[in-house]
Structures are given as C-alpha cells and as structure tokens.
Amino acid sequence: MWTARDHAMECGEREVGLTFSRQTNEVLLPGAMAYALPYADGGLRITIFLDRLHPVLARNPNSRGAILGHVIAHEVVHVVQGIKRHSDLGLMKGRWSEDDFQKMGVKAMGLTPSDRLLVPKRPSQCNQR
C-alpha cells in the first residue's frame, strides 16, 4: 500500500491511501478496474484492481504506464472532488472503451469543463508560499 505519512498536513490536506488488489472478489463492483472512497476522511481511499486491469494492459502493451496512470488519476479526482460522479467523456468517463485505452498511450485524457469546476480551489493562504 502507498500512503503519504509522517509529514505535517497543511492547508486542508488529507491523507490518501492507495492499495492494489490482485484477487478481487467478483461480486465487488463488477466491471470496475478501481474504486475510490471520496467521502472518507483519510486513510485507505483508493483501490486498484490489478487482476481486472491486467487484460487491458496485455492488449495495450505499449500503453501500460499511461493506462495505469489514467486509472489512478481518475480515482484521485474522485477523492479531490469529494463525490462519486462520472462524465460522458474524458478522464472521468464511467467506462472507457478500447479506443479510449489506445488513445491514452498517445495523449493524456483531460477533465471536462464540468469536471474542472468540481475540483476545489486551494485556500488563499496556501497560494502565498
């Protein structure tokens, strides 16, 4: 498990834990490659289902890092936004297509304007550093 620890939390920062599952229970969120707990207040909040992600990575060997990065970024955005919401397009799309996975290796998917509006702004005292 990866987690940020042993440092002072400032400007509203919260700890976010990330874990990787190698044997995901088939009844847990069928079809999902990961999930986040955006309403939790710290601790383990993101789980990546490596066993479910493996077939996608095997079909796209030249884009493995980009695809994994997109999956992690998608879940981090859920935590930052503090909601479980998906878009029709882009990084926060609910289900990516094979075409989406292929495109990830060429160019990073971004947030839609609506998704960007849901990312909270940093408090002004944080910007004065």
SVG drawing of the C-alpha trace seen along z (x, -y; Angstrom):
<svg xmlns="http://www.w3.org/2000/svg" viewBox="-22 -35 29 49">
<polyline fill="none" stroke="black" stroke-width="0.4" points="0.0,0.0 1.2,-3.5 0.3,-6.3 1.6,-9.8 2.6,-9.7 4.9,-11.3 4.6,-14.9 2.6,-17.9 -0.7,-18.3 -1.4,-21.8 -3.9,-23.9 -6.7,-21.4 -4.6,-18.4 -5.8,-15.0 -4.0,-11.6 -5.0,-9.4 -4.0,-5.7 -3.7,-3.7 -3.7,0.1 -3.6,2.7 -5.8,5.8 -4.5,8.9 -7.6,11.1 -10.7,9.0 -13.9,10.6 -16.0,11.0 -19.1,9.6 -17.3,6.4 -18.2,3.7 -18.3,6.0 -16.5,4.5 -14.8,1.8 -11.0,1.5 -10.7,-0.5 -12.8,-2.4 -12.4,-5.4 -14.0,-6.4 -14.4,-10.1 -16.5,-10.6 -13.9,-9.1 -11.9,-11.4 -8.4,-10.0 -6.8,-6.6 -7.2,-4.0 -9.3,-5.6 -8.3,-4.2 -8.2,-0.5 -6.9,0.5 -8.0,4.0 -4.8,5.2 -6.4,8.5 -9.1,6.7 -6.7,4.2 -4.3,6.9 -6.3,7.9 -6.5,4.3 -2.7,3.9 -2.0,7.1 -4.0,5.8 -2.1,2.5 1.5,3.3 2.9,0.1 0.5,-2.0 0.6,-0.1 2.0,-3.0 -0.3,-5.5 -3.4,-3.4 -2.4,-2.7 -1.8,-6.4 -5.2,-7.2 -6.9,-4.7 -5.1,-6.2 -5.7,-9.8 -9.4,-9.0 -9.7,-7.8 -7.7,-10.6 -10.1,-13.1 -13.0,-11.4 -11.2,-11.9 -10.3,-15.5 -13.8,-16.3 -15.3,-14.5 -18.0,-12.9 -18.8,-9.7 -19.7,-11.2 -18.8,-10.3 -18.8,-12.2 -19.7,-11.1 -16.1,-11.9 -12.5,-12.2 -10.7,-11.2 -13.9,-10.9 -15.8,-8.8 -17.6,-5.9 -16.4,-3.2 -13.6,-3.6 -13.7,-1.9 -10.9,0.0 -10.5,-3.1 -10.0,-5.2 -7.3,-2.8 -5.5,-3.1 -5.7,-6.9 -4.3,-7.0 -0.9,-5.8 -0.7,-8.8 -2.3,-11.7 -3.5,-12.0 -7.2,-12.3 -8.3,-15.5 -11.1,-16.7 -14.2,-18.2 -15.0,-21.8 -17.7,-20.4 -15.2,-18.1 -12.8,-21.0 -15.4,-23.1 -15.8,-20.4 -12.2,-20.5 -12.0,-22.7 -9.7,-25.7 -6.8,-25.9 -7.3,-28.3 -5.6,-31.6 -3.2,-31.1 -1.8,-28.1 -1.1,-30.1 1.1,-32.6 4.0,-30.3"/>
</svg>
